[in-house]
């Protein structure tokens, strides 16, 4: 039973780390999209 408890805790920690990484990458992707939008529509 202790092994399952440890695995559940590790799984939750991994999910939290993955969500944090996705949120960080969404910010970076949003900045890149804004940059490309300014490049495309700024020159017209």
QUIMO-V628258 format. One record per backbone hydrogen bond with DSSP energy under -0.5 kcal/mol. NH is the residue of the N-H (numbers start at 1). CO is the residue of the C=O. E is the energy in kcal/mol with one decimal. If there is no record, write none. Layout:
NH,CO,E
NH,CO,E
//
This chain:
5,1,-1.9
6,2,-2.5
7,3,-2.5
8,4,-2.4
9,5,-2.2
10,6,-2.5
11,7,-2.4
12,8,-2.3
13,9,-2.3
14,10,-2.4
15,11,-2.2
16,12,-2.3
17,13,-2.3
18,14,-2.5
19,15,-2.6
20,16,-2.2
21,17,-2.3
22,18,-2.4
23,19,-2.5
24,20,-2.3
25,21,-2.4
26,22,-2.3
27,23,-1.7
28,24,-1.7
29,25,-2.9
30,26,-2.5
31,27,-2.0
32,28,-2.2
33,29,-2.5
34,30,-2.2
35,31,-2.2
36,32,-2.5
37,33,-2.5
38,34,-2.3
39,35,-2.0
40,36,-2.8
41,37,-2.8
42,38,-1.5
43,39,-0.8
//
